């Protein structure tokens, strides 16, 4: 294996192509060959396709943050994205530690000794923490957005009810409808009350049908889009993985920056502060506010971009 160094303009650019490890993990790499490698991990619905490319022009799940000239610049970094596994190798429940092992497997297959950084948001932030605890020599920096060392009890309660909805729908032969509703419930926890309040501006509050449609149509569309590409088994596996996530912060010696959103209802700001206080290596906390709450990394990417860009520049040395 070889360490990857910062790219010079003459180095060949890798366009996004899907690769698969012998164990069946799909991943995608884009950027200059020889550049520092940044693994980008998102929520449970994210995929290996992080940004659009010439080979695959379909928009990636984090198009606002990753790409040429963006915060995670594919002209300067070799960006790695993976598909999460939903079946554990060793037990009935897939864990964030299993996802960290899957990432290590991908690094081995791609012949990458170590990462310049992991940028992980939501579930991806949990996986980043698990990777930092298990593979401290294989990553120089963690950038953790909207994630902590364990699930907050309220977040666990909400996801439990979502899984109950899916179980009921499956028993009634209406799995897709159940997935649509469960995803809609999840959307209400990702965003803030003010985000939904804005949908009622200039709305006739005396007309219940209008009120219902303003929110209902939005949640229904989000749920249906999700249900088109998911199964109840995959949803339940990753939902439960979120609930069972637990790492010991003291075991993470990798330098880490935690970006927390004060309006995040799934990862309370106090939990993020506790994580930073307990981390075993150099750590810092960046607090922001956003009407997008937990989904600020998606809806407010431009607010996060300067922090991510600055953090990724730490430790870079240009080589000939």
C-alpha positions as CSV (number, residue, x, y, z in Angstrom):
1,X,0.0,0.0,0.0
2,X,1.1,3.6,-0.6
3,X,0.4,6.8,1.2
4,X,-1.3,9.4,-0.9
5,X,0.2,12.9,-1.0
6,X,-1.3,16.2,-2.1
7,X,-1.8,16.3,-5.8
8,X,0.1,18.5,-8.3
9,X,-1.7,19.8,-11.4
10,X,0.0,17.1,-13.5
11,X,-1.5,14.2,-11.6
12,X,-4.2,12.2,-13.3
13,X,-7.8,12.8,-12.2
14,X,-9.9,9.8,-11.3
15,X,-13.5,10.1,-12.3
16,X,-16.2,8.5,-10.2
17,X,-16.3,4.8,-10.9
18,X,-18.0,2.2,-8.7
19,X,-15.7,-0.4,-7.2
20,X,-16.5,-3.4,-5.1
21,X,-14.5,-5.1,-2.4
22,X,-14.4,-9.0,-2.3
23,X,-16.8,-8.7,0.7
24,X,-19.3,-6.9,-1.5
25,X,-18.9,-3.2,-0.3
26,X,-19.5,-0.7,-3.1
27,X,-17.5,2.5,-3.1
28,X,-16.7,5.4,-5.4
29,X,-13.6,7.6,-5.7
30,X,-13.2,10.9,-7.5
31,X,-10.3,13.4,-7.6
32,X,-6.6,13.7,-8.4
33,X,-4.6,10.5,-8.1
34,X,-2.1,11.0,-5.4
35,X,-4.1,13.6,-3.5
36,X,-4.9,13.4,0.2
37,X,-7.9,11.1,0.7
38,X,-11.1,12.4,2.4
39,X,-13.8,9.9,3.2
40,X,-17.3,11.6,3.1
41,X,-20.1,9.8,5.0
42,X,-23.7,11.0,5.4
43,X,-26.9,10.0,6.9
44,X,-28.5,6.5,6.5
45,X,-30.0,7.5,3.1
46,X,-26.7,8.6,1.7
47,X,-24.8,6.6,-0.9
48,X,-21.3,6.2,-2.4
49,X,-22.3,8.8,-5.0
50,X,-21.3,12.0,-3.1
51,X,-21.0,14.4,-6.1
52,X,-21.7,14.5,-9.8
53,X,-18.9,13.8,-12.3
54,X,-18.4,13.5,-16.0
55,X,-18.9,9.8,-15.9
56,X,-21.9,10.0,-13.6
57,X,-23.6,13.4,-14.0
58,X,-26.4,12.5,-11.6
59,X,-26.4,14.8,-8.6
60,X,-24.7,13.4,-5.6
61,X,-26.2,13.5,-2.1
62,X,-23.8,16.3,-1.0
63,X,-23.5,18.3,-4.1
64,X,-23.4,21.6,-2.3
65,X,-20.3,20.7,-0.3
66,X,-18.3,18.4,-2.5
67,X,-17.0,19.1,-6.0
68,X,-14.5,21.2,-7.9
69,X,-14.0,24.5,-6.1
70,X,-16.3,23.6,-3.2
71,X,-15.5,23.0,0.5
72,X,-14.4,19.5,-0.2
73,X,-12.6,20.3,-3.4
74,X,-12.3,17.4,-5.9
75,X,-9.4,19.3,-7.5
76,X,-7.4,19.0,-4.3
77,X,-8.7,15.9,-2.6
78,X,-9.4,12.4,-3.6
79,X,-12.9,11.9,-2.3
80,X,-14.1,8.5,-1.2
81,X,-17.8,7.5,-0.6
82,X,-19.2,4.2,0.4
83,X,-22.5,2.4,0.5
84,X,-23.4,1.4,4.0
85,X,-23.9,-2.3,4.8
86,X,-27.2,-3.4,6.3
87,X,-26.2,-6.9,7.3
88,X,-23.6,-7.5,10.0
89,X,-20.9,-10.1,9.5
90,X,-20.9,-11.2,13.2
91,X,-24.4,-10.6,14.6
92,X,-28.0,-10.0,13.7
93,X,-27.7,-6.2,14.1
94,X,-25.3,-4.1,12.0
95,X,-23.4,-1.5,14.1
96,X,-21.5,1.6,13.5
97,X,-18.4,-0.4,14.3
98,X,-19.3,-2.8,11.4
99,X,-19.5,0.3,9.1
100,X,-16.1,1.4,10.3
101,X,-14.8,-2.1,9.5
102,X,-16.4,-1.8,6.1
103,X,-14.6,1.5,5.5
104,X,-11.3,-0.1,6.5
105,X,-12.0,-2.9,4.1
106,X,-12.5,-0.3,1.3
107,X,-9.2,1.4,2.2
108,X,-7.4,-1.9,1.9
109,X,-9.0,-2.7,-1.4
110,X,-8.2,0.8,-2.8
111,X,-4.6,0.5,-1.4
112,X,-5.0,3.5,0.8
113,X,-3.0,3.3,4.0
114,X,-4.5,6.3,5.7
115,X,-7.1,9.0,5.3
116,X,-6.3,12.7,5.5
117,X,-9.8,13.1,7.1
118,X,-13.2,11.7,7.5
119,X,-16.1,14.2,7.2
120,X,-19.1,12.4,8.7
121,X,-22.6,13.9,9.1
122,X,-25.4,12.3,11.1
123,X,-25.0,8.5,10.9
124,X,-21.8,9.2,9.1
125,X,-20.5,11.1,12.1
126,X,-21.2,8.2,14.3
127,X,-19.3,5.9,11.9
128,X,-16.4,8.4,11.9
129,X,-16.2,8.2,15.7
130,X,-16.3,4.4,15.6
131,X,-13.5,4.5,13.0
132,X,-11.5,6.8,15.1
133,X,-11.8,4.5,18.1
134,X,-10.8,1.4,16.1
135,X,-8.4,2.6,13.5
136,X,-6.7,5.6,15.0
137,X,-3.5,5.1,12.9
138,X,-5.5,5.2,9.6
139,X,-7.0,8.7,9.9
140,X,-5.4,12.1,10.7
141,X,-8.6,14.1,11.5
142,X,-12.3,13.6,12.2
143,X,-14.9,16.2,11.2
144,X,-18.1,15.1,12.9
145,X,-21.3,17.0,12.1
146,X,-24.6,16.4,14.0
147,X,-23.5,13.2,15.7
148,X,-22.4,12.1,19.2
149,X,-21.0,9.1,21.0
150,X,-24.4,7.6,21.7
151,X,-28.1,8.0,20.7
152,X,-30.2,10.5,22.6
153,X,-33.1,8.8,24.3
154,X,-35.7,11.0,22.6
155,X,-34.2,10.2,19.2
156,X,-34.3,6.5,20.0
157,X,-38.0,6.8,21.0
158,X,-38.9,8.4,17.7
159,X,-37.1,5.8,15.7
160,X,-38.7,3.0,17.7
161,X,-42.1,4.3,16.7
162,X,-41.0,4.6,13.0
163,X,-40.0,0.9,13.1
164,X,-43.4,0.0,14.7
165,X,-45.2,1.8,11.8
166,X,-43.1,-0.2,9.3
167,X,-43.8,-3.5,11.1
168,X,-47.5,-2.8,11.1
169,X,-47.5,-1.9,7.4
170,X,-45.6,-5.0,6.5
171,X,-48.1,-7.2,8.4
172,X,-50.9,-5.5,6.5
173,X,-49.2,-5.9,3.1
174,X,-48.6,-2.2,2.8
175,X,-44.9,-2.0,3.3
176,X,-44.4,0.9,0.9
177,X,-47.1,3.1,2.5
178,X,-45.5,2.3,5.9
179,X,-42.1,3.3,4.7
180,X,-43.5,6.6,3.3
181,X,-45.1,7.4,6.7
182,X,-42.1,6.4,8.7
183,X,-39.8,8.6,6.6
184,X,-42.3,11.5,6.9
185,X,-42.1,11.1,10.7
186,X,-38.4,11.2,10.5
187,X,-38.4,14.4,8.5
188,X,-40.3,16.1,11.3
189,X,-37.4,15.3,13.6
190,X,-34.6,16.3,11.2
191,X,-36.0,19.9,10.7
192,X,-37.0,22.6,13.2
193,X,-40.5,23.9,14.2
194,X,-39.6,27.2,12.4
195,X,-38.9,25.4,9.2
196,X,-42.5,24.0,9.2
197,X,-43.9,27.3,10.5
198,X,-42.7,29.1,7.4
199,X,-44.8,26.7,5.2
200,X,-47.9,28.3,6.8
201,X,-47.0,31.9,6.0
202,X,-50.0,33.6,4.2
203,X,-52.0,30.4,4.8
204,X,-55.7,30.5,5.7
205,X,-55.7,28.9,9.2
206,X,-59.4,28.4,9.0
207,X,-59.2,26.0,6.1
208,X,-58.1,22.6,7.5
209,X,-57.6,21.2,4.0
210,X,-55.1,23.9,3.1
211,X,-53.2,23.4,6.4
212,X,-53.2,19.6,5.8
213,X,-51.9,20.0,2.3
214,X,-49.1,22.4,3.1
215,X,-47.4,19.9,5.4
216,X,-48.9,16.7,4.1
217,X,-47.9,17.1,0.5
218,X,-44.3,17.9,1.5
219,X,-44.0,14.9,3.9
220,X,-45.7,12.6,1.4
221,X,-43.3,13.5,-1.4
222,X,-40.3,13.0,0.8
223,X,-41.6,9.7,2.0
224,X,-42.5,8.4,-1.4
225,X,-39.1,9.3,-2.9
226,X,-37.5,7.4,0.0
227,X,-39.7,4.4,-0.4
228,X,-38.9,4.0,-4.1
229,X,-35.4,2.8,-3.2
230,X,-35.6,1.3,0.2
231,X,-36.9,-1.9,1.8
232,X,-38.3,-2.2,5.4
233,X,-35.4,-4.6,6.2
234,X,-32.7,-2.1,5.3
235,X,-34.5,0.8,7.0
236,X,-35.0,-1.1,10.2
237,X,-31.4,-2.3,10.2
238,X,-29.9,1.1,9.9
239,X,-32.5,2.7,12.2
240,X,-31.7,0.3,14.9
241,X,-27.9,0.8,14.2
242,X,-28.5,4.5,15.1
243,X,-30.1,3.6,18.4
244,X,-27.5,1.1,19.4
245,X,-24.5,3.3,18.5
246,X,-22.1,3.7,21.4
247,X,-18.4,4.5,21.5
248,X,-16.2,5.5,24.4
249,X,-15.0,9.1,23.6
250,X,-11.8,8.5,25.6
251,X,-10.8,5.8,23.1
252,X,-10.6,8.4,20.3
253,X,-7.2,10.0,20.1
254,X,-7.5,11.2,16.5
255,X,-7.8,15.1,16.4
256,X,-11.5,15.8,16.1
257,X,-13.8,18.7,15.4
258,X,-17.4,18.4,16.3
259,X,-19.8,20.7,14.5
260,X,-23.1,20.9,16.4
261,X,-26.4,22.7,15.6
262,X,-28.1,24.3,18.6
263,X,-31.6,23.6,17.0
264,X,-30.8,19.9,16.4
265,X,-33.5,17.9,18.2
266,X,-31.8,14.5,17.5
267,X,-28.4,15.4,18.8
268,X,-28.9,18.0,21.6
269,X,-26.1,20.6,21.9
270,X,-25.3,19.4,25.5
271,X,-24.6,16.0,24.2
272,X,-22.1,17.4,21.6
273,X,-20.4,19.4,24.4
274,X,-20.1,16.3,26.5
275,X,-18.5,14.4,23.6
276,X,-15.9,17.1,23.1
277,X,-15.1,17.2,26.8
278,X,-14.5,13.5,26.9
279,X,-12.6,12.9,23.6
280,X,-9.2,11.4,24.2
281,X,-7.3,13.5,21.7
282,X,-7.2,17.2,20.6
283,X,-10.8,18.3,20.2
284,X,-12.8,21.4,19.4
285,X,-16.5,22.3,19.2
286,X,-18.1,24.6,16.7
287,X,-21.7,25.6,17.4
288,X,-24.0,27.1,14.9
289,X,-27.8,27.6,14.5
290,X,-29.9,26.8,11.5
291,X,-33.6,26.5,10.7
292,X,-32.7,23.1,9.2
293,X,-31.8,21.6,12.6
294,X,-30.3,18.2,12.3
295,X,-30.3,18.5,8.5
296,X,-28.2,21.7,8.5
297,X,-25.4,19.8,6.7
298,X,-27.8,19.4,3.8
299,X,-29.9,22.6,3.9
300,X,-27.2,24.9,5.2
301,X,-24.1,23.5,3.5
302,X,-22.9,27.0,2.7
303,X,-22.8,27.8,6.4
304,X,-20.7,24.8,7.2
305,X,-18.4,25.1,4.1
306,X,-15.9,27.6,5.5
307,X,-15.3,25.5,8.6
308,X,-14.9,22.3,6.6
309,X,-12.6,23.9,4.1
310,X,-10.3,25.4,6.8
311,X,-10.2,22.1,8.8
312,X,-9.2,20.1,5.7
313,X,-6.3,22.5,5.0
314,X,-4.7,21.6,8.4
315,X,-1.7,19.4,7.9
316,X,-1.4,19.7,4.2
317,X,2.1,19.8,2.8
318,X,2.7,20.3,-0.9
319,X,5.1,17.7,-2.4
320,X,6.9,17.8,-5.7
